[in-house]
Amino acid sequence: MAKHILDEFEEKARAGDGQFAIAYALLRLADSHEKLRGDLCFGQTATSRPGVLEKIGIEMAELATAVRNLEA
């Protein structure tokens, strides 16, 4: 079975190959960036969990409702 490119790069990086170490670090950075982007962005479907910004919006709406209820 073929190895995943990230596993292959990690193996060579840990063996001391500096070029593969840089490539491995960049691949890991790209993966982390994609995960962070997903966490910060709004949910893409009705079944996905809300992103951080969407969650803040939900909390702000609930806070605004609570303040309106205080005024009544």
C-alpha positions as CSV (number, residue, x, y, z in Angstrom):
1,M,0.0,0.0,0.0
2,A,1.3,3.5,-0.9
3,K,2.2,5.8,1.9
4,H,0.5,9.2,2.3
5,I,2.8,12.0,1.1
6,L,2.7,13.6,4.6
7,D,4.0,10.3,6.1
8,E,6.7,10.0,3.5
9,F,7.9,13.5,4.0
10,E,7.8,13.1,7.8
11,E,9.9,10.0,7.6
12,K,12.6,11.7,5.4
13,A,12.5,14.8,7.6
14,R,13.1,12.8,10.8
15,A,16.0,11.1,9.0
16,G,17.6,14.5,8.7
17,D,16.8,15.7,5.2
18,G,16.4,19.4,5.6
19,Q,14.5,19.9,2.4
20,F,11.9,17.3,3.4
21,A,11.7,18.9,6.8
22,I,10.8,22.2,5.3
23,A,8.3,20.6,2.9
24,Y,6.8,18.6,5.8
25,A,6.4,21.8,8.0
26,L,4.7,23.6,5.1
27,L,2.3,20.7,4.6
28,R,1.5,20.6,8.3
29,L,1.0,24.4,8.3
30,A,-1.3,24.2,5.3
31,D,-3.4,21.5,7.1
32,S,-3.5,23.6,10.3
33,H,-4.5,26.7,8.3
34,E,-7.4,24.8,6.6
35,K,-8.7,23.5,9.9
36,L,-8.5,27.0,11.4
37,R,-10.3,28.4,8.4
38,G,-13.0,25.8,8.8
39,D,-13.3,26.5,12.5
40,L,-13.7,30.3,12.0
41,C,-16.0,30.2,9.1
42,F,-19.8,29.8,9.1
43,G,-21.1,26.2,9.0
44,Q,-21.4,25.0,5.4
45,T,-24.5,22.8,5.9
46,A,-27.4,22.6,8.2
47,T,-25.8,19.5,9.8
48,S,-22.4,21.0,10.4
49,R,-21.5,22.6,13.7
50,P,-21.4,26.4,13.7
51,G,-18.0,28.0,13.2
52,V,-16.6,30.5,15.8
53,L,-17.9,33.6,14.0
54,E,-21.4,32.0,13.6
55,K,-21.4,31.0,17.3
56,I,-20.6,34.6,18.3
57,G,-23.5,35.8,16.2
58,I,-25.8,33.3,17.8
59,E,-24.7,34.4,21.3
60,M,-25.1,38.1,20.3
61,A,-28.7,37.4,19.1
62,E,-29.5,35.7,22.4
63,L,-28.0,38.6,24.3
64,A,-30.0,41.1,22.3
65,T,-33.2,39.2,23.0
66,A,-32.4,39.1,26.7
67,V,-31.8,42.9,26.8
68,R,-35.1,43.5,24.9
69,N,-36.9,41.3,27.5
70,L,-35.4,43.4,30.3
71,E,-36.8,46.6,28.8
72,A,-40.3,45.1,28.7
